[in-house]
Amino acid sequence: MKFLIAAVSTSLAFNASTAQEMSYGQAEYLNSCAVCHGLDGKGDGPLGDELVKRPADLTRLSKNNGGEFPYWRVFAMIDGRTMVPEHGERDMPVWGRQFLPDDVRKYGPSAGEIVTTERIHNLAGYVQTLQR
């Protein structure tokens, strides 16, 4: 399974690298999220069938929230570090915890937290562009 995830992620990243210009949020999305949520965010990524629960259709978040994009809810869901375990299990990785160690190694403890937070802001901003 880990090999499959790595292979699909590498394939998506390679395809992403061929684009002329892309935002940091889009690049992060393609590297971290598309494998489950799909290239267009519709929840149809290549690993979606392998999961117990299908990934969310990210293109409908605004529609399902009265026409307003729930930015801070999306940010908190991606980060995941402030989620309360008593509220149930998460279906997706805690990206804040996954991004932070590498960012701390590269930039130090304080700057690493800032970089991790910025990566999550970029992702949430990109998800906002997927709304239909």
SEMARTOR-390301 format. One record per atom (N, C-alpha, C): x, y, z; residue in one letter; atom name; residue number from 1; chain. Coordinates in steps of 0.05 Angstrom, whole numbers. Example, Ala and Ser with C-alpha at 12.3 -4.5 7.8 and 13.67 -1.06 7.14 Angstrom:
2
264/-114/156/A/N/1/A .
246/-90/156/A/CA/1/A .
264/-66/156/A/C/1/A .
257/-45/142/S/N/2/A .
273/-21/143/S/CA/2/A .
258/1/157/S/C/2/A .
END
This chain:
132
17/-24/0/M/N/1/A .
0/0/0/M/CA/1/A .
17/25/0/M/C/1/A .
39/25/17/K/N/2/A .
57/49/17/K/CA/2/A .
70/53/-10/K/C/2/A .
77/31/-23/F/N/3/A .
89/33/-50/F/CA/3/A .
69/46/-69/F/C/3/A .
44/37/-68/L/N/4/A .
23/48/-85/L/CA/4/A .
19/77/-81/L/C/4/A .
18/86/-56/I/N/5/A .
16/114/-49/I/CA/5/A .
39/130/-60/I/C/5/A .
63/120/-57/A/N/6/A .
87/133/-66/A/CA/6/A .
87/135/-97/A/C/6/A .
79/114/-110/A/N/7/A .
79/114/-139/A/CA/7/A .
58/133/-150/A/C/7/A .
34/134/-139/V/N/8/A .
13/152/-148/V/CA/8/A .
21/181/-142/V/C/8/A .
32/186/-118/S/N/9/A .
41/213/-111/S/CA/9/A .
63/223/-130/S/C/9/A .
82/205/-137/T/N/10/A .
103/213/-155/T/CA/10/A .
92/219/-183/T/C/10/A .
73/203/-191/S/N/11/A .
60/207/-217/S/CA/11/A .
46/234/-218/S/C/11/A .
31/240/-197/L/N/12/A .
16/265/-196/L/CA/12/A .
36/289/-194/L/C/12/A .
57/286/-179/A/N/13/A .
77/307/-177/A/CA/13/A .
91/312/-204/A/C/13/A .
97/290/-218/F/N/14/A .
110/293/-244/F/CA/14/A .
91/308/-263/F/C/14/A .
66/300/-264/N/N/15/A .
47/314/-281/N/CA/15/A .
44/344/-273/N/C/15/A .
45/349/-247/A/N/16/A .
43/377/-238/A/CA/16/A .
68/393/-247/A/C/16/A .
91/380/-247/S/N/17/A .
115/395/-254/S/CA/17/A .
116/403/-284/S/C/17/A .
99/391/-300/T/N/18/A .
99/398/-328/T/CA/18/A .
81/423/-334/T/C/18/A .
66/432/-314/A/N/19/A .
50/456/-318/A/CA/19/A .
68/480/-320/A/C/19/A .
60/500/-336/Q/N/20/A .
76/524/-340/Q/CA/20/A .
80/540/-314/Q/C/20/A .
58/545/-301/E/N/21/A .
59/561/-276/E/CA/21/A .
38/552/-257/E/C/21/A .
45/548/-232/M/N/22/A .
24/540/-213/M/CA/22/A .
31/552/-187/M/C/22/A .
10/557/-171/S/N/23/A .
13/569/-145/S/CA/23/A .
25/549/-125/S/C/23/A .
35/559/-103/Y/N/24/A .
45/541/-82/Y/CA/24/A .
22/523/-72/Y/C/24/A .
-1/534/-69/G/N/25/A .
-24/519/-60/G/CA/25/A .
-31/496/-79/G/C/25/A .
-31/502/-105/Q/N/26/A .
-37/481/-124/Q/CA/26/A .
-15/459/-124/Q/C/26/A .
10/467/-123/A/N/27/A .
32/447/-121/A/CA/27/A .
29/430/-96/A/C/27/A .
23/443/-74/E/N/28/A .
20/428/-49/E/CA/28/A .
-4/409/-51/E/C/28/A .
-25/418/-62/Y/N/29/A .
-49/402/-66/Y/CA/29/A .
-42/377/-83/Y/C/29/A .
-29/381/-106/L/N/30/A .
-22/359/-123/L/CA/30/A .
-3/339/-110/L/C/30/A .
14/349/-93/N/N/31/A .
33/331/-79/N/CA/31/A .
21/318/-54/N/C/31/A .
2/330/-41/S/N/32/A .
-8/319/-16/S/CA/32/A .
-37/310/-16/S/C/32/A .
-53/321/-33/C/N/33/A .
-82/317/-31/C/CA/33/A .
-95/302/-55/C/C/33/A .
-84/307/-79/A/N/34/A .
-97/297/-103/A/CA/34/A .
-99/266/-104/A/C/34/A .
-80/253/-91/V/N/35/A .
-81/224/-91/V/CA/35/A .
-107/213/-80/V/C/35/A .
-119/227/-61/C/N/36/A .
-145/219/-50/C/CA/36/A .
-168/235/-61/C/C/36/A .
-165/262/-62/H/N/37/A .
-187/279/-70/H/CA/37/A .
-189/283/-100/H/C/37/A .
-169/274/-115/G/N/38/A .
-170/276/-144/G/CA/38/A .
-159/303/-154/G/C/38/A .
-151/303/-179/L/N/39/A .
-138/327/-191/L/CA/39/A .
-157/351/-189/L/C/39/A .
-183/347/-193/D/N/40/A .
-202/369/-193/D/CA/40/A .
-216/373/-166/D/C/40/A .
-209/356/-146/G/N/41/A .
-221/359/-119/G/CA/41/A .
-248/347/-116/G/C/41/A .
-256/330/-134/K/N/42/A .
-283/318/-133/K/CA/42/A .
-285/292/-116/K/C/42/A .
-263/285/-102/G/N/43/A .
-263/261/-86/G/CA/43/A .
-258/236/-101/G/C/43/A .
-248/238/-125/D/N/44/A .
-244/215/-142/D/CA/44/A .
-215/208/-148/D/C/44/A .
-198/213/-128/G/N/45/A .
-170/207/-131/G/CA/45/A .
-164/177/-134/G/C/45/A .
-141/169/-144/P/N/46/A .
-135/141/-149/P/CA/46/A .
-136/124/-124/P/C/46/A .
-132/135/-100/L/N/47/A .
-133/119/-76/L/CA/47/A .
-160/119/-62/L/C/47/A .
-179/134/-74/G/N/48/A .
-205/137/-62/G/CA/48/A .
-219/111/-57/G/C/48/A .
-216/92/-75/D/N/49/A .
-229/66/-72/D/CA/49/A .
-217/48/-51/D/C/49/A .
-192/55/-43/E/N/50/A .
-178/39/-23/E/CA/50/A .
-185/48/6/E/C/50/A .
-199/70/8/L/N/51/A .
-205/81/35/L/CA/51/A .
-232/71/44/L/C/51/A .
-236/69/70/V/N/52/A .
-261/60/82/V/CA/52/A .
-283/80/74/V/C/52/A .
-277/106/76/K/N/53/A .
-297/127/69/K/CA/53/A .
-285/143/46/K/C/53/A .
-301/148/25/R/N/54/A .
-292/163/2/R/CA/54/A .
-284/191/11/R/C/54/A .
-263/202/-1/P/N/55/A .
-255/230/5/P/CA/55/A .
-277/249/-2/P/C/55/A .
-277/272/12/A/N/56/A .
-298/292/7/A/CA/56/A .
-294/304/-21/A/C/56/A .
-317/313/-33/D/N/57/A .
-317/328/-57/D/CA/57/A .
-312/357/-49/D/C/57/A .
-287/366/-53/L/N/58/A .
-279/393/-44/L/CA/58/A .
-291/415/-61/L/C/58/A .
-303/409/-84/T/N/59/A .
-314/429/-101/T/CA/59/A .
-341/439/-91/T/C/59/A .
-353/426/-71/R/N/60/A .
-380/433/-62/R/CA/60/A .
-380/445/-34/R/C/60/A .
-357/452/-23/L/N/61/A .
-356/463/4/L/CA/61/A .
-372/489/7/L/C/61/A .
-368/507/-12/S/N/62/A .
-383/532/-10/S/CA/62/A .
-413/527/-13/S/C/62/A .
-420/511/-33/K/N/63/A .
-449/505/-38/K/CA/63/A .
-461/493/-13/K/C/63/A .
-447/475/0/N/N/64/A .
-458/462/24/N/CA/64/A .
-456/480/49/N/C/64/A .
-446/504/46/N/N/65/A .
-443/523/68/N/CA/65/A .
-458/549/62/N/C/65/A .
-480/547/49/G/N/66/A .
-497/570/43/G/CA/66/A .
-484/590/23/G/C/66/A .
-466/580/6/G/N/67/A .
-453/597/-14/G/CA/67/A .
-428/610/-4/G/C/67/A .
-420/606/20/E/N/68/A .
-395/619/31/E/CA/68/A .
-374/597/36/E/C/68/A .
-350/602/27/F/N/69/A .
-329/583/31/F/CA/69/A .
-321/583/61/F/C/69/A .
-321/560/73/P/N/70/A .
-314/558/102/P/CA/70/A .
-284/557/106/P/C/70/A .
-270/579/101/Y/N/71/A .
-241/579/101/Y/CA/71/A .
-229/568/126/Y/C/71/A .
-237/578/149/W/N/72/A .
-224/570/174/W/CA/72/A .
-230/541/182/W/C/72/A .
-253/531/174/R/N/73/A .
-260/503/178/R/CA/73/A .
-242/485/161/R/C/73/A .
-238/494/136/V/N/74/A .
-220/479/117/V/CA/74/A .
-191/480/128/V/C/74/A .
-183/504/136/F/N/75/A .
-156/506/147/F/CA/75/A .
-152/487/171/F/C/75/A .
-171/487/190/A/N/76/A .
-169/470/213/A/CA/76/A .
-170/440/206/A/C/76/A .
-185/433/186/M/N/77/A .
-187/405/177/M/CA/77/A .
-160/396/165/M/C/77/A .
-148/413/149/I/N/78/A .
-122/406/136/I/CA/78/A .
-101/404/158/I/C/78/A .
-99/424/175/D/N/79/A .
-79/425/196/D/CA/79/A .
-83/401/215/D/C/79/A .
-107/399/226/G/N/80/A .
-114/375/243/G/CA/80/A .
-102/374/270/G/C/80/A .
-83/392/277/R/N/81/A .
-70/390/303/R/CA/81/A .
-88/400/326/R/C/81/A .
-108/416/319/T/N/82/A .
-126/426/340/T/CA/82/A .
-152/410/342/T/C/82/A .
-154/389/326/M/N/83/A .
-179/373/327/M/CA/83/A .
-180/358/354/M/C/83/A .
-203/356/365/V/N/84/A .
-207/343/390/V/CA/84/A .
-213/313/386/V/C/84/A .
-196/295/397/P/N/85/A .
-200/267/392/P/CA/85/A .
-228/257/401/P/C/85/A .
-239/269/422/E/N/86/A .
-265/261/431/E/CA/86/A .
-287/266/411/E/C/86/A .
-282/282/391/H/N/87/A .
-302/288/370/H/CA/87/A .
-303/267/348/H/C/87/A .
-287/246/351/G/N/88/A .
-287/224/332/G/CA/88/A .
-261/223/317/G/C/88/A .
-258/201/302/E/N/89/A .
-233/197/287/E/CA/89/A .
-233/213/261/E/C/89/A .
-209/220/253/R/N/90/A .
-206/234/227/R/CA/90/A .
-204/214/205/R/C/90/A .
-213/222/182/D/N/91/A .
-210/205/158/D/CA/91/A .
-186/212/141/D/C/91/A .
-173/235/147/M/N/92/A .
-151/243/131/M/CA/92/A .
-127/249/149/M/C/92/A .
-103/249/137/P/N/93/A .
-79/254/154/P/CA/93/A .
-79/281/167/P/C/93/A .
-65/283/189/V/N/94/A .
-61/309/203/V/CA/94/A .
-37/322/190/V/C/94/A .
-43/339/169/W/N/95/A .
-21/350/153/W/CA/95/A .
-3/369/169/W/C/95/A .
-14/382/189/G/N/96/A .
3/400/206/G/CA/96/A .
25/384/219/G/C/96/A .
19/360/229/R/N/97/A .
39/343/241/R/CA/97/A .
58/331/221/R/C/97/A .
48/326/197/Q/N/98/A .
65/314/176/Q/CA/98/A .
84/335/164/Q/C/98/A .
75/360/160/F/N/99/A .
92/380/149/F/CA/99/A .
113/390/168/F/C/99/A .
106/393/194/L/N/100/A .
122/407/213/L/CA/100/A .
150/396/217/L/C/100/A .
155/370/220/P/N/101/A .
182/360/225/P/CA/101/A .
202/369/203/P/C/101/A .
195/366/178/D/N/102/A .
213/374/157/D/CA/102/A .
217/404/156/D/C/102/A .
196/419/161/D/N/103/A .
198/448/161/D/CA/103/A .
215/458/185/D/C/103/A .
213/445/208/V/N/104/A .
230/452/231/V/CA/104/A .
259/445/225/V/C/104/A .
264/422/212/R/N/105/A .
292/415/205/R/CA/105/A .
304/436/186/R/C/105/A .
288/445/167/K/N/106/A .
298/464/147/K/CA/106/A .
301/492/159/K/C/106/A .
281/501/175/Y/N/107/A .
280/529/182/Y/CA/107/A .
282/535/212/Y/C/107/A .
284/515/228/G/N/108/A .
285/519/257/G/CA/108/A .
257/518/269/G/C/108/A .
255/516/296/P/N/109/A .
229/512/309/P/CA/109/A .
208/534/304/P/C/109/A .
216/559/307/S/N/110/A .
196/581/304/S/CA/110/A .
189/585/274/S/C/110/A .
210/586/258/A/N/111/A .
205/590/229/A/CA/111/A .
192/566/217/A/C/111/A .
198/542/227/G/N/112/A .
185/518/217/G/CA/112/A .
155/518/221/G/C/112/A .
147/527/244/E/N/113/A .
118/530/250/E/CA/113/A .
105/550/231/E/C/113/A .
119/572/225/I/N/114/A .
109/593/207/I/CA/114/A .
106/581/179/I/C/114/A .
126/566/170/V/N/115/A .
125/555/143/V/CA/115/A .
103/534/141/V/C/115/A .
100/517/162/T/N/116/A .
78/498/162/T/CA/116/A .
51/511/160/T/C/116/A .
47/532/176/T/N/117/A .
22/547/175/T/CA/117/A .
17/559/148/T/C/117/A .
38/570/136/E/N/118/A .
35/582/109/E/CA/118/A .
28/561/88/E/C/118/A .
40/537/90/R/N/119/A .
33/516/72/R/CA/119/A .
4/509/74/R/C/119/A .
-7/508/98/I/N/120/A .
-35/502/102/I/CA/120/A .
-53/524/91/I/C/120/A .
-44/549/95/H/N/121/A .
-60/572/84/H/CA/121/A .
-60/570/53/H/C/121/A .
-37/563/41/N/N/122/A .
-36/560/12/N/CA/122/A .
-55/538/3/N/C/122/A .
-56/516/17/L/N/123/A .
-74/494/10/L/CA/123/A .
-103/502/13/L/C/123/A .
-110/514/35/A/N/124/A .
-138/523/39/A/CA/124/A .
-146/543/17/A/C/124/A .
-128/561/11/G/N/125/A .
-133/581/-11/G/CA/125/A .
-137/567/-38/G/C/125/A .
-122/546/-43/Y/N/126/A .
-125/532/-68/Y/CA/126/A .
-151/517/-69/Y/C/126/A .
-159/504/-47/V/N/127/A .
-184/490/-45/V/CA/127/A .
-207/510/-50/V/C/127/A .
-204/534/-42/Q/N/128/A .
-225/554/-47/Q/CA/128/A .
-228/559/-77/Q/C/128/A .
-206/557/-92/T/N/129/A .
-208/561/-121/T/CA/129/A .
-222/538/-135/T/C/129/A .
-225/516/-122/L/N/130/A .
-238/492/-134/L/CA/130/A .
-269/493/-133/L/C/130/A .
-280/513/-119/Q/N/131/A .
-309/514/-115/Q/CA/131/A .
-324/518/-140/Q/C/131/A .
-347/503/-143/R/N/132/A .
-364/505/-167/R/CA/132/A .
-391/515/-159/R/C/132/A .
END
